[in-house]
Amino acid sequence: MLIIIGYAIVIGSVFGGYALAGGHLGAMYQPLELLMIGGGAFGAFVVGNPMKTLKATMKALPGVLKSSKYTKALYMELMALLYEVLEKIRRDGVLAIESDIDAPHESAVFGKYPKILADHHLVEFIVDYLRLMAGGKLNAHEIESLMDREIDTHHHEGEIPAHALQRTADSLPAFGIVAAVMGVVHTMGSVGLPPSELGVLIAHALVGTFLGILLAYGFVAPLASVLEQRLNETTKALECVKATLLASLNGCAPVVAVEFGRKVLYSTDRPGFAELESHVKSSARGAQPVNQ
């Protein structure tokens, strides 16, 4: 929703200011210029990226229109889940969670936290490392090293769509210049026309440069920025899981382990200590997680 509002502000400010200055909006309507700029940039995007990057970018773009799912409520649910799993291990032994990690979507513990279950990658990350913990053959340093490698791989993979879009945004001003040059060529080939008509052709040519810059910095580059910010939020959730599980491996009680996880969250999404402690304990007793 914020993206639509932002685009409306960009369009209203640029074209509204132009109209208020006495400009004629009709002169800006140049569909052929848009075809040259947009088509050229899209063609370069296709040429410059493998199929998996194209698919990843197309898959990621619809998500930017939705609000971020990584809110305080989701983090509260995540830490309540981790607390309940770790408390179950402390109380009944590590083998008690075997059925939960083998089939999390059928688990009574995981089933209490639908927001977490809806995130396939996050669930997979949790159960994989719980399984390694249950195996008992790796120490905390080895598991931490493996976690770091997986998080780095996840982050680099997630950067691919954002970088591809940013490169496309960087190319748009150049394609705007190409469209403008084509317009100038057309104008130079029409030098026999009256000055009033030549002026129109020159104006049309200049619109190409304008559109290339506007599309780059007003529309495409912000999308790349949003994708990068969403990726950072995803990575932060994995870091929260990492801090919590490593604290447990190092001998911390579940209520202390989730405090380690709480500390790595962004301040805008981080619950207070007393708030989190009350929430995770009530969730573990069977209460539904509270929506924030």
C-alpha positions in Angstrom: 0.0 0.0 0.0 2.8 2.4 0.8 4.3 1.8 -2.6 1.1 2.8 -4.3 1.0 6.0 -2.1 4.6 6.7 -2.9 4.1 6.3 -6.6 1.1 8.7 -6.4 3.3 11.2 -4.6 6.0 10.9 -7.3 3.5 11.4 -10.2 1.6 14.1 -8.4 4.7 16.1 -7.5 6.4 15.8 -10.9 3.5 16.3 -13.2 1.6 18.5 -10.9 4.5 20.8 -10.6 5.0 20.8 -14.4 1.3 21.7 -14.9 1.4 24.4 -12.3 4.4 26.0 -14.0 2.2 26.3 -17.2 3.4 23.1 -19.0 1.1 21.2 -21.2 0.6 17.6 -19.9 -0.4 16.4 -23.4 3.2 16.9 -24.5 4.3 14.3 -22.0 2.1 11.6 -23.4 4.7 9.7 -25.6 3.8 6.0 -25.7 6.5 5.3 -28.4 9.2 6.8 -26.1 7.9 4.5 -23.3 8.1 1.6 -25.7 11.7 2.3 -26.6 12.8 2.9 -23.0 10.8 0.2 -21.2 11.3 -2.4 -24.0 15.0 -1.7 -24.2 15.5 -2.0 -20.4 13.4 -5.1 -20.2 15.3 -6.7 -23.1 18.6 -5.9 -21.4 17.2 -7.3 -18.1 16.4 -10.6 -19.9 19.8 -10.7 -21.7 21.8 -9.9 -18.5 20.2 -12.5 -16.1 19.8 -16.3 -16.1 16.4 -17.8 -16.0 16.5 -18.5 -12.3 17.1 -14.8 -11.6 14.2 -13.8 -13.9 11.9 -16.2 -12.1 13.1 -15.1 -8.6 12.6 -11.5 -9.5 9.1 -12.1 -11.0 8.2 -14.1 -7.9 9.5 -11.4 -5.5 7.8 -8.4 -7.1 4.2 -9.1 -6.1 5.3 -9.3 -2.4 6.4 -5.7 -2.4 2.8 -4.5 -2.6 2.0 -6.3 0.7 2.9 -5.1 4.2 5.9 -6.8 5.8 5.0 -9.9 7.7 8.0 -9.5 10.0 6.3 -7.6 12.8 6.5 -7.6 16.6 3.6 -10.1 16.6 5.5 -12.6 14.4 8.6 -12.3 16.5 6.6 -12.8 19.7 5.2 -16.0 18.1 8.6 -17.1 17.0 10.1 -16.8 20.4 7.1 -18.4 22.1 7.6 -21.4 19.8 11.3 -21.6 20.6 10.7 -21.3 24.3 8.1 -24.0 24.2 10.3 -26.4 22.3 13.3 -25.7 24.5 11.2 -26.1 27.6 10.0 -29.4 26.3 13.6 -30.6 25.8 14.6 -29.4 29.3 11.6 -31.2 30.9 11.3 -34.4 28.9 14.6 -34.8 27.1 15.7 -34.1 23.6 14.0 -37.2 22.1 10.7 -35.7 23.2 10.7 -33.3 20.2 11.6 -35.9 17.6 8.0 -36.2 16.3 7.7 -32.4 16.3 10.7 -31.8 14.1 10.0 -34.7 11.8 6.5 -33.4 11.0 6.2 -29.8 12.1 2.9 -29.2 10.3 1.4 -32.1 12.2 2.9 -31.1 15.5 0.7 -29.8 18.3 3.5 -27.5 19.4 4.2 -25.9 16.0 0.4 -25.9 15.2 -0.1 -23.2 17.9 2.0 -20.8 15.9 0.4 -20.5 12.4 2.4 -17.4 11.4 5.6 -19.4 11.8 4.3 -22.4 10.0 3.4 -20.2 7.1 7.1 -19.4 6.6 8.5 -22.5 5.0 12.1 -21.4 5.1 12.0 -20.3 8.8 10.4 -23.6 9.8 13.0 -25.5 7.9 15.8 -23.6 9.5 14.4 -24.3 13.0 13.8 -28.0 12.6 17.1 -28.6 10.8 19.1 -27.2 13.7 16.9 -28.8 16.4 17.6 -32.1 14.6 21.4 -31.4 14.8 21.0 -30.5 18.5 19.1 -33.7 19.0 21.9 -35.7 17.4 24.3 -34.5 20.0 27.4 -35.0 17.8 28.1 -31.3 17.1 29.2 -28.7 19.6 27.9 -25.2 19.8 30.8 -23.7 17.8 30.3 -26.2 14.9 26.6 -25.5 14.8 27.2 -21.7 14.9 29.6 -21.9 12.0 27.0 -23.9 10.0 24.3 -21.5 10.8 26.4 -18.5 9.7 27.1 -20.2 6.4 23.5 -21.0 5.8 22.4 -17.4 6.7 25.1 -15.9 4.4 23.9 -18.2 1.6 20.3 -17.3 2.2 21.2 -13.5 2.2 23.3 -13.7 -1.0 20.6 -15.6 -2.8 18.0 -13.2 -1.6 20.0 -10.2 -2.9 19.8 -11.5 -6.5 16.4 -10.0 -7.4 17.2 -6.7 -5.7 20.5 -6.4 -7.5 18.9 -7.3 -10.9 16.3 -4.6 -10.4 18.9 -2.1 -9.4 20.9 -2.8 -12.5 17.8 -2.3 -14.6 17.1 1.0 -12.8 20.7 2.1 -13.6 20.2 1.4 -17.3 16.9 3.3 -17.7 18.5 6.9 -17.9 20.8 5.6 -20.7 17.8 4.1 -22.6 16.1 7.5 -22.1 19.1 9.1 -23.8 18.8 6.5 -26.6 15.1 7.5 -27.1 16.0 11.1 -27.1 18.7 10.6 -29.7 16.3 8.7 -31.8 13.9 11.7 -31.5 16.7 14.1 -32.5 17.5 11.9 -35.5 13.9 12.0 -36.5 13.9 15.8 -36.0 17.0 16.3 -38.1 15.4 14.2 -40.9 12.5 16.7 -40.9 14.4 20.0 -41.2 12.1 21.1 -44.0 9.1 21.4 -41.6 8.0 24.8 -40.2 9.7 25.8 -36.9 6.6 25.2 -34.9 6.5 21.6 -36.0 10.2 21.1 -35.4 9.7 22.5 -31.9 7.2 19.8 -31.2 9.5 17.1 -32.5 12.4 18.4 -30.3 10.1 18.5 -27.3 9.1 14.9 -27.9 12.8 13.9 -28.1 13.5 15.5 -24.8 10.7 13.7 -23.1 12.7 10.5 -23.6 15.5 11.7 -21.3 12.9 12.8 -18.8 11.1 9.5 -18.8 14.2 7.4 -18.5 15.3 9.3 -15.4 11.9 9.4 -13.8 11.3 5.6 -14.3 14.8 4.8 -12.9 14.7 6.9 -9.7 11.0 7.3 -9.1 9.8 3.7 -9.8 12.3 0.9 -10.4 15.1 1.8 -7.9 12.7 2.1 -5.0 11.4 -1.4 -5.7 15.0 -2.7 -5.4 15.4 -0.9 -2.1 12.2 -2.5 -0.8 13.3 -6.0 -1.8 16.6 -5.4 0.0 14.9 -4.3 3.2 12.5 -7.3 3.1 15.5 -9.5 2.8 17.2 -8.0 5.8 14.0 -8.7 7.8 14.1 -12.3 6.8 17.7 -12.6 7.8 17.0 -11.0 11.1 14.4 -13.7 11.9 17.0 -16.4 11.2 19.5 -14.6 13.4 16.9 -14.5 16.2 16.6 -18.3 15.9 20.3 -18.7 15.8 20.9 -16.7 19.0 18.2 -18.5 20.9 19.3 -22.0 20.0 23.0 -21.3 20.6 22.2 -19.9 24.0 20.3 -23.1 24.8 23.3 -25.2 23.6 25.6 -23.3 25.9 23.5 -24.2 28.9 21.0 -21.3 29.3 17.5 -21.9 30.6 14.8 -21.5 27.9 13.6 -18.2 29.4 17.2 -16.8 29.2 17.7 -18.3 25.7 14.8 -16.4 24.2 16.2 -13.2 25.8 19.3 -13.8 23.6 17.0 -14.0 20.6 15.1 -10.9 21.7 18.3 -8.8 21.9 19.2 -9.3 18.2 15.9 -7.9 16.9 15.5 -4.3 15.6 14.3 -1.9 18.2 11.1 -1.2 16.3 10.0 -4.8 16.6 11.6 -5.8 19.9 9.2 -6.6 22.8 10.2 -5.7 26.3 11.7 -8.2 28.6 8.7 -8.6 31.0 6.3 -8.5 28.0 8.1 -11.4 26.3 8.5 -13.4 29.4 4.8 -13.2 30.2 3.9 -14.0 26.6 6.1 -17.1 26.1 5.1 -18.6 29.5 1.4 -18.1 28.8 1.8 -19.6 25.3 3.6 -22.6 26.7 0.7 -23.2 29.2 -1.6 -23.6 26.2 -2.9 -20.0 25.7 -3.0 -18.8 22.1 -0.3 -16.2 21.3 -1.5 -12.7 21.8 -1.8 -10.5 18.7 0.2 -7.3 19.0 
